[in-house]
Amino acid sequence: MKHLPLMVNVSDRRFLIVGGGNIATRRARIINQAGALIDVVAKSATEEIKGIAIQRGGRYIERSWTAEDITEDYAFVIAATDDYPLNQEIREACLSMNIPVNVITDASSSDFTFPSAIYRSPMTIAVSSGSASPLLARLLAERIDALIPVSYGRLAGMVGKYRHKVRESLMEPDDRKRFWGKVLQGAVAEHVFSGNHEDAEALLESYLNKPEHHVGIGEVYLIGAGPGDPDLLTFRAYRLLQQSQVVLYDRLVSKPILDMINPETTMIHVGKRRSHHSVPQTCINEMLVEYAQKGLRVARLKGGDPFIFGRGGEEIEKLAEQRIPFQVVPGITAASGCASYSGIPLTHRDHAQSVRFVTGQLRDGTVNLPWDQLVVENQTVVIYMGLNGLPVISEKLITNGMPPDMPASLIERGTTPDQRIHCATISTLPALVERASAKPPTLLIIGTVVELHRKLRWFRESTDIKDSQLTAN
């Protein structure tokens, strides 16, 4: 390791930047954010770097650099000209004065470098390649940046506020470590992330008042896992899954998403099939309450979105009755995910100005829909769980006035490599699907937008797609 990673306090310390071009300006911008004073020496400079230098009490010196410019007043020097020999002269002058220097044209001659940084004040996360590949460092920093919520800065600020109080209350380092682990990975942090700062501080205070006895109540996370593709999982969902101690998951949650969960987490399958519930809904509700009352962090992981035919409302009603803290994390619902991955826009100016979501399976297993409301011009109808009831759905829609040649599509295992798309008309689709031996999970889309499938399809499945023509066979 050539470079030792350090975070240096440069507030009100003075930098000299030799050069006034774009790179010098970018360096000045970063240094200024850290509260340093900046002098700039250059025959010409951008208006931005001039302003940065002057606004904090620095100077812009409009001339060529001379060796006399290097003085003991400077904590750091940046050689930012496009003249390689001149930059080396600046470096030699700095060495003679024992002043650290950054040479933009020669990383090997630099005493320090500028990493790519992610700012979550008061937190700063830096990524450096030791100048081997600044672009690679920046790309990695961008990935890390996308994974870290802005609210982590607020959490760090709260920890800083209580740090000395915790040290005074908990004398043993191991006790402090356990305390902060509970704060940073539990309900206190989640209150901060949710914007409930006052509740977060009140809960932290309660932990601090009785740290040896306070087990407290846990929390439930109602998480939408999306339609199957793990890349569609939200950052918030991923973070909460990683810190959950118990996960109750449905049959529709894909294996790649389950594989992302910490192997030490207790996994409980509570999946449902048509006319068969491995765990009745009432039992699921009670399990969520029971685990949370033990002080555990519990994730209820559902395919799609928990509030769209996912019975999430029933579950959080029970939690609210028992005063169990909970969060709801939306997921990409099957209608949106499967339609997008099939190249079928649910709305389109030339085809549909409205979309209707309905479920093809009611509590008693029957199909009983407001058929006349579904037969509307320029409307897309999306039916969840409609595979088994497809013959009835087809018959009822046609009886209530839908043209038999209305385009319709059944999508199996949408957004996954095993996705299959069955396209026909509302009158011919049931027979096509039966011949193809389609299996759930499926989504049914009805409307002229289905005609756009062949033109707009972009996702290429690894298996053969069972596609029919949009005509009767």
VMD Tcl script that draws the C-alpha trace (Angstrom):
set ca {
  {0.00 0.00 0.00}
  {1.67 3.19 -1.19}
  {-0.86 5.70 0.11}
  {-1.98 5.83 3.72}
  {-5.68 6.82 3.88}
  {-6.07 9.78 6.24}
  {-8.80 12.33 6.86}
  {-7.03 15.66 7.46}
  {-8.67 18.70 9.05}
  {-7.74 21.57 6.69}
  {-10.21 24.14 8.00}
  {-8.61 27.62 7.79}
  {-5.30 26.15 6.63}
  {-3.80 27.68 3.52}
  {-3.31 25.99 0.13}
  {-1.36 27.29 -2.85}
  {-2.62 26.28 -6.28}
  {-0.31 27.02 -9.19}
  {-2.45 27.08 -12.32}
  {-5.95 28.30 -13.05}
  {-7.46 25.86 -15.56}
  {-10.30 23.34 -15.26}
  {-8.39 20.78 -13.19}
  {-7.14 23.47 -10.83}
  {-10.72 24.72 -10.50}
  {-12.01 21.24 -9.62}
  {-9.31 20.91 -6.95}
  {-10.16 24.36 -5.57}
  {-13.84 23.44 -5.40}
  {-13.12 20.40 -3.21}
  {-10.65 22.23 -0.99}
  {-13.08 25.09 -0.50}
  {-15.80 22.68 0.66}
  {-13.41 21.52 3.40}
  {-13.06 25.10 4.68}
  {-9.46 25.78 3.62}
  {-7.99 29.10 2.44}
  {-6.73 29.16 -1.13}
  {-4.20 31.31 -2.97}
  {-3.96 30.93 -6.75}
  {-0.99 31.89 -8.89}
  {-1.59 31.84 -12.66}
  {-1.28 34.13 -15.67}
  {-4.91 33.30 -16.49}
  {-7.64 31.53 -14.55}
  {-11.32 30.63 -14.68}
  {-13.76 33.02 -13.08}
  {-14.85 30.25 -10.71}
  {-11.41 29.65 -9.21}
  {-10.86 33.40 -8.83}
  {-14.11 33.66 -6.92}
  {-13.31 30.64 -4.72}
  {-9.92 32.10 -3.79}
  {-11.21 35.56 -2.94}
  {-14.44 34.67 -1.12}
  {-12.67 33.03 1.83}
  {-9.85 35.53 2.19}
  {-7.41 34.03 -0.29}
  {-5.73 35.74 -3.22}
  {-5.59 35.47 -6.97}
  {-2.11 36.48 -8.16}
  {-2.19 37.12 -11.91}
  {1.35 36.27 -13.04}
  {3.69 33.37 -13.65}
  {4.89 31.31 -10.72}
  {8.27 31.96 -9.07}
  {10.14 29.96 -6.44}
  {9.54 32.72 -3.92}
  {5.83 31.85 -3.96}
  {6.53 28.72 -1.88}
  {6.56 29.86 1.75}
  {6.01 28.34 5.17}
  {2.51 29.85 5.18}
  {1.25 26.97 3.05}
  {0.19 23.61 4.46}
  {-0.21 22.08 0.98}
  {0.68 22.98 -2.61}
  {-0.96 21.81 -5.83}
  {1.01 22.00 -9.08}
  {-1.85 22.22 -11.57}
  {-0.30 23.59 -14.76}
  {-0.12 21.76 -18.07}
  {3.67 22.39 -18.15}
  {5.37 19.19 -16.95}
  {8.85 20.71 -16.30}
  {7.27 23.61 -14.42}
  {5.29 21.23 -12.22}
  {8.53 19.41 -11.39}
  {10.15 22.71 -10.43}
  {7.25 23.40 -8.09}
  {7.66 19.94 -6.59}
  {11.39 20.47 -5.96}
  {10.69 23.79 -4.26}
  {8.11 22.12 -2.02}
  {10.49 19.30 -1.11}
  {13.09 21.82 0.02}
  {10.48 23.41 2.31}
  {9.05 20.03 3.46}
  {5.58 21.01 2.17}
  {3.34 18.21 0.76}
  {2.61 18.67 -2.94}
  {0.16 17.20 -5.43}
  {1.40 17.16 -9.04}
  {-1.45 16.67 -11.47}
  {0.82 15.59 -14.35}
  {2.77 12.99 -12.37}
  {1.07 10.92 -9.70}
  {4.34 9.23 -8.73}
  {5.74 12.64 -7.77}
  {2.78 13.53 -5.57}
  {2.86 13.35 -1.78}
  {-0.93 13.13 -1.66}
  {-3.77 12.46 -4.10}
  {-7.41 13.45 -4.38}
  {-9.72 10.43 -4.05}
  {-13.25 10.24 -5.40}
  {-15.42 11.12 -2.43}
  {-18.99 10.53 -1.29}
  {-20.30 13.17 1.09}
  {-22.89 12.43 3.77}
  {-21.93 15.22 6.14}
  {-20.46 14.71 8.68}
  {-19.47 11.45 6.99}
  {-17.03 11.34 4.08}
  {-16.29 8.14 2.15}
  {-13.28 8.17 -0.14}
  {-12.24 5.79 -2.92}
  {-8.72 5.94 -4.38}
  {-6.82 3.91 -6.94}
  {-3.53 5.58 -6.01}
  {-3.81 7.52 -9.29}
  {-3.59 4.27 -11.25}
  {-7.10 4.81 -12.65}
  {-9.01 7.87 -11.42}
  {-11.92 6.94 -13.71}
  {-12.24 3.49 -12.11}
  {-12.18 5.06 -8.65}
  {-14.89 7.49 -9.69}
  {-17.08 4.73 -11.15}
  {-16.76 2.71 -7.94}
  {-17.55 5.79 -5.86}
  {-20.69 6.35 -7.92}
  {-21.83 2.80 -7.18}
  {-21.22 3.23 -3.47}
  {-22.94 6.62 -3.55}
  {-26.08 5.04 -5.01}
  {-26.22 2.50 -2.16}
  {-25.93 4.93 0.74}
  {-29.03 6.96 1.65}
  {-28.56 10.67 2.35}
  {-30.03 10.06 5.81}
  {-26.81 8.32 6.89}
  {-25.38 11.80 7.37}
  {-28.21 12.67 9.77}
  {-27.59 9.40 11.63}
  {-23.88 10.20 11.95}
  {-24.75 13.65 13.25}
  {-27.00 12.21 15.96}
  {-24.32 9.70 17.00}
  {-21.82 12.54 17.30}
  {-24.26 14.46 19.49}
  {-24.59 11.55 21.96}
  {-21.08 10.16 21.77}
  {-19.73 11.78 24.96}
  {-22.92 11.11 26.91}
  {-22.74 7.42 26.03}
  {-19.05 7.32 27.00}
  {-19.89 8.81 30.40}
  {-22.78 6.38 30.98}
  {-21.12 3.20 29.71}
  {-17.58 2.91 30.98}
  {-16.69 -0.43 29.38}
  {-15.75 -0.40 25.66}
  {-17.66 -3.66 25.03}
  {-20.81 -2.16 26.55}
  {-20.51 0.88 24.27}
  {-19.96 -1.35 21.27}
  {-23.12 -3.34 21.99}
  {-25.07 -0.14 22.65}
  {-24.07 1.50 19.36}
  {-24.68 -1.75 17.50}
  {-28.27 -1.74 18.77}
  {-28.68 1.93 17.82}
  {-27.13 1.79 14.35}
  {-28.78 -1.45 13.26}
  {-32.18 -1.15 14.84}
  {-35.23 1.00 15.40}
  {-33.30 4.16 16.28}
  {-31.56 4.23 12.91}
  {-34.78 3.40 11.11}
  {-36.54 6.34 12.76}
  {-33.76 8.58 11.43}
  {-34.04 7.10 7.94}
  {-37.80 7.67 8.04}
  {-37.37 11.32 9.06}
  {-38.62 10.81 12.65}
  {-35.62 12.42 14.33}
  {-37.39 13.27 17.59}
  {-38.62 9.69 17.99}
  {-35.10 8.42 17.25}
  {-33.56 10.54 20.00}
  {-36.29 9.62 22.49}
  {-35.73 5.92 21.83}
  {-31.94 6.31 22.13}
  {-32.43 8.08 25.47}
  {-34.61 5.22 26.70}
  {-31.89 2.71 25.77}
  {-29.33 4.81 27.58}
  {-31.40 5.13 30.75}
  {-31.80 1.35 31.13}
  {-29.21 -0.28 28.86}
  {-28.98 -3.51 30.87}
  {-32.72 -4.15 31.03}
  {-34.07 -2.62 27.83}
  {-35.03 -5.32 25.36}
  {-37.74 -3.21 23.79}
  {-40.16 -4.08 21.06}
  {-38.94 -5.00 17.61}
  {-40.08 -3.75 14.24}
  {-41.68 -5.23 11.14}
  {-40.67 -4.33 7.59}
  {-43.32 -5.02 4.96}
  {-41.17 -5.29 1.84}
  {-42.13 -5.61 -1.80}
  {-39.65 -7.86 -3.61}
  {-40.84 -6.94 -7.09}
  {-41.81 -9.39 -9.84}
  {-38.65 -11.53 -9.79}
  {-35.57 -9.80 -11.20}
  {-33.29 -9.08 -8.19}
  {-32.02 -5.93 -9.90}
  {-35.48 -4.42 -9.41}
  {-35.23 -4.62 -5.62}
  {-35.02 -1.14 -4.08}
  {-31.97 -0.02 -2.10}
  {-34.13 0.43 0.99}
  {-35.54 -3.08 0.67}
  {-32.03 -4.54 0.35}
  {-30.77 -2.64 3.40}
  {-33.66 -3.72 5.60}
  {-33.37 -7.33 4.48}
  {-29.69 -7.35 5.45}
  {-30.44 -6.24 9.00}
  {-33.54 -8.39 9.55}
  {-33.26 -11.24 12.01}
  {-36.37 -13.09 10.76}
  {-37.80 -13.13 7.22}
  {-41.28 -14.45 6.41}
  {-41.39 -14.88 2.64}
  {-43.96 -15.82 0.01}
  {-43.79 -18.39 -2.76}
  {-43.56 -15.66 -5.40}
  {-40.29 -14.25 -4.06}
  {-37.58 -15.36 -6.51}
  {-34.63 -17.49 -5.39}
  {-32.00 -14.90 -6.47}
  {-33.57 -12.42 -4.05}
  {-33.68 -14.98 -1.24}
  {-30.01 -15.73 -1.91}
  {-29.18 -12.09 -1.15}
  {-30.33 -12.40 2.48}
  {-27.80 -12.96 5.27}
  {-27.42 -16.75 5.77}
  {-27.66 -16.27 9.55}
  {-31.20 -14.88 9.20}
  {-34.09 -17.13 10.22}
  {-36.06 -17.85 7.04}
  {-39.72 -18.92 7.27}
  {-41.69 -19.88 4.16}
  {-45.32 -18.82 4.42}
  {-46.15 -19.14 0.74}
  {-49.57 -19.67 -0.74}
  {-50.86 -21.60 -3.71}
  {-54.32 -21.57 -5.21}
  {-56.74 -23.13 -2.71}
  {-53.86 -24.06 -0.40}
  {-52.21 -21.87 2.23}
  {-49.14 -23.46 3.81}
  {-49.62 -20.93 6.63}
  {-53.07 -19.30 7.05}
  {-53.11 -15.51 6.87}
  {-54.23 -15.19 10.48}
  {-51.21 -17.22 11.58}
  {-48.90 -15.02 9.52}
  {-50.31 -11.96 11.23}
  {-49.77 -13.53 14.66}
  {-46.21 -14.58 13.80}
  {-45.30 -11.01 12.84}
  {-46.59 -9.76 16.19}
  {-44.95 -12.57 18.16}
  {-41.46 -12.09 16.71}
  {-41.63 -8.30 17.02}
  {-42.71 -8.54 20.66}
  {-39.53 -10.54 21.30}
  {-37.56 -7.48 20.20}
  {-36.62 -8.86 16.78}
  {-36.41 -7.10 13.42}
  {-38.82 -8.95 11.14}
  {-39.11 -8.68 7.36}
  {-42.36 -9.70 5.66}
  {-41.14 -10.25 2.10}
  {-43.76 -10.35 -0.65}
  {-43.60 -10.69 -4.41}
  {-44.51 -7.53 -6.31}
  {-45.85 -4.70 -4.16}
  {-47.36 -5.46 -0.74}
  {-50.26 -3.06 -1.23}
  {-51.38 -4.32 -4.65}
  {-53.21 -7.62 -4.15}
  {-50.56 -8.57 -1.60}
  {-52.73 -8.49 1.54}
  {-50.25 -6.10 3.10}
  {-53.06 -3.96 4.42}
  {-54.45 -6.88 6.43}
  {-51.06 -7.53 8.01}
  {-50.28 -3.99 9.10}
  {-53.79 -3.60 10.47}
  {-52.88 -6.31 12.97}
  {-49.53 -4.65 13.71}
  {-51.20 -1.29 14.27}
  {-53.72 -2.87 16.67}
  {-50.84 -4.32 18.71}
  {-48.82 -1.08 18.52}
  {-45.97 -2.82 16.72}
  {-43.71 -0.37 14.82}
  {-43.63 -1.11 11.11}
  {-42.42 0.25 7.80}
  {-43.75 -0.37 4.31}
  {-41.26 -0.58 1.44}
  {-42.96 -0.46 -1.98}
  {-41.95 -2.92 -4.66}
  {-42.35 -2.86 -8.43}
  {-45.74 -4.46 -8.94}
  {-46.08 -7.32 -11.42}
  {-48.18 -5.22 -13.78}
  {-45.43 -2.65 -14.24}
  {-42.51 -5.08 -14.23}
  {-43.97 -7.77 -16.48}
  {-45.44 -5.29 -18.95}
  {-42.13 -3.43 -19.22}
  {-40.10 -6.61 -19.73}
  {-42.59 -7.74 -22.39}
  {-42.55 -4.51 -24.39}
  {-46.22 -3.80 -23.63}
  {-46.84 -0.23 -22.44}
  {-49.86 -0.18 -20.15}
  {-50.85 3.25 -21.45}
  {-50.19 4.74 -24.88}
  {-51.60 7.83 -26.53}
  {-52.80 5.85 -29.57}
  {-54.16 2.86 -27.64}
  {-55.08 3.39 -23.98}
  {-55.54 6.43 -21.79}
  {-56.40 4.45 -18.65}
  {-55.44 1.17 -17.02}
  {-57.44 -1.04 -14.66}
  {-55.87 -3.48 -12.16}
  {-58.07 -6.34 -10.93}
  {-57.49 -9.74 -9.37}
  {-58.77 -12.85 -11.05}
  {-59.12 -14.75 -7.81}
  {-61.28 -13.69 -4.88}
  {-61.23 -14.92 -1.29}
  {-63.55 -17.89 -2.07}
  {-61.64 -18.86 -5.23}
  {-64.28 -17.62 -7.67}
  {-63.97 -15.12 -10.51}
  {-66.57 -12.41 -10.06}
  {-65.52 -9.09 -11.60}
  {-67.35 -5.90 -12.67}
  {-67.35 -7.09 -16.28}
  {-69.16 -4.12 -17.76}
  {-66.57 -1.73 -16.25}
  {-63.74 -3.72 -17.84}
  {-65.19 -3.45 -21.34}
  {-64.27 0.19 -21.92}
  {-62.78 1.70 -25.06}
  {-59.12 2.85 -24.88}
  {-58.51 1.03 -21.60}
  {-55.92 -1.59 -20.68}
  {-57.08 -4.31 -18.29}
  {-54.48 -6.06 -16.13}
  {-55.61 -9.16 -14.28}
  {-53.47 -10.66 -11.52}
  {-53.79 -14.38 -10.75}
  {-55.98 -14.92 -13.78}
  {-54.52 -18.16 -15.15}
  {-57.02 -20.65 -13.72}
  {-59.98 -18.39 -14.37}
  {-58.92 -17.45 -17.92}
  {-61.71 -19.38 -19.73}
  {-64.35 -17.70 -17.54}
  {-62.69 -14.30 -17.93}
  {-62.64 -14.68 -21.71}
  {-66.28 -15.77 -21.88}
  {-67.57 -13.04 -19.55}
  {-65.68 -10.21 -21.29}
  {-67.00 -11.24 -24.71}
  {-70.54 -11.66 -23.34}
  {-70.36 -8.13 -21.95}
  {-69.35 -6.61 -25.26}
  {-65.60 -6.97 -25.68}
  {-64.65 -7.74 -29.32}
  {-63.50 -11.37 -29.61}
  {-60.41 -10.22 -31.54}
  {-59.24 -7.89 -28.74}
  {-55.46 -8.51 -28.29}
  {-54.54 -10.27 -25.06}
  {-51.34 -11.61 -23.54}
  {-50.51 -13.95 -20.68}
  {-46.98 -13.51 -19.24}
  {-45.38 -16.32 -17.26}
  {-42.63 -15.66 -14.71}
  {-42.20 -12.09 -15.91}
  {-38.83 -10.25 -15.59}
  {-36.91 -13.52 -15.07}
  {-34.78 -15.48 -17.55}
  {-37.64 -18.03 -17.65}
  {-40.17 -15.44 -18.85}
  {-42.62 -16.66 -21.50}
  {-45.09 -14.47 -23.37}
  {-48.29 -15.89 -24.85}
  {-50.00 -13.47 -27.23}
  {-53.31 -14.06 -29.00}
  {-56.82 -12.59 -28.75}
  {-59.21 -12.68 -25.83}
  {-61.19 -15.45 -27.56}
  {-58.21 -17.64 -28.57}
  {-55.86 -17.09 -25.62}
  {-57.40 -19.75 -23.30}
  {-56.77 -22.56 -25.78}
  {-53.25 -21.31 -26.56}
  {-52.34 -21.13 -22.87}
  {-53.72 -24.62 -22.25}
  {-51.62 -26.07 -25.10}
  {-48.54 -24.32 -23.73}
  {-49.12 -25.75 -20.22}
  {-48.60 -22.33 -18.67}
  {-47.77 -22.28 -14.98}
  {-48.09 -19.51 -12.37}
  {-47.03 -16.89 -11.55}
  {-48.72 -15.21 -14.49}
  {-50.14 -11.84 -15.45}
  {-52.92 -11.22 -17.97}
  {-52.92 -8.03 -20.08}
  {-55.90 -7.20 -22.31}
  {-56.06 -4.29 -24.73}
  {-54.73 -3.01 -28.04}
  {-51.41 -2.11 -26.35}
  {-50.58 -5.82 -26.64}
  {-50.13 -5.24 -30.39}
  {-46.96 -3.27 -29.58}
  {-45.25 -6.28 -28.01}
  {-43.37 -7.46 -31.11}
  {-42.19 -3.97 -31.98}
  {-41.14 -2.87 -28.49}
  {-39.87 -6.08 -26.92}
  {-36.34 -5.51 -25.62}
  {-35.77 -8.16 -22.93}
  {-34.32 -11.35 -24.34}
  {-35.10 -14.41 -22.25}
  {-32.68 -17.32 -22.05}
  {-35.45 -19.81 -22.88}
  {-37.64 -20.02 -25.95}
  {-40.52 -17.56 -25.87}
  {-43.89 -19.08 -26.62}
  {-45.30 -16.36 -28.85}
  {-48.42 -16.72 -30.99}
  {-49.74 -14.39 -33.66}
  {-52.33 -11.81 -32.65}
  {-54.93 -13.69 -34.63}
  {-57.17 -16.64 -33.99}
  {-55.48 -19.95 -34.59}
}
mol new
graphics top color blue
foreach p $ca { graphics top sphere $p radius 0.5 }
foreach p [lrange $ca 0 end-1] q [lrange $ca 1 end] { graphics top cylinder $p $q radius 0.2 }
display resetview
